[in-house]
């Protein structure tokens, strides 16, 4: 094989790798860094997680999903979906009620104490999201965030990979 043929093989391999990486990042998966404590104890500050960007092209977001959404251009939030379109959400004495039924939230920290809210009905095409550390979470209860439009959802978190000794699947179950 000539030297130029070998160089061309290297260039072609690098180009294919770069194109694949761009396609994967744009359409399939993206890495996000957890900033802040609003999802504690489920997610910890500085953890890095993988977000499935394609899942909501085939399925609807569900209560319990941990989602990344664009809060403002260039600023993303990570929160848990609590209510979907048509749900009536109310918070009384630190308990969340969806359509009058108390939500079982075993992922919440024990020492939680936050204010009453609602009732509100989640509009069509929108979601009510909250952080797991409710005392320190700018979420749908805050008028600056409000209901999150489906158009702003970037994807569903599914795997924490950094730090490696904390690698685990992201639990998104709500009962």
Order of alpha helices (4+ residues) and beta strands (2+ residues): alpha-beta-beta-beta-beta-beta-beta-beta-beta-beta-beta-beta-beta
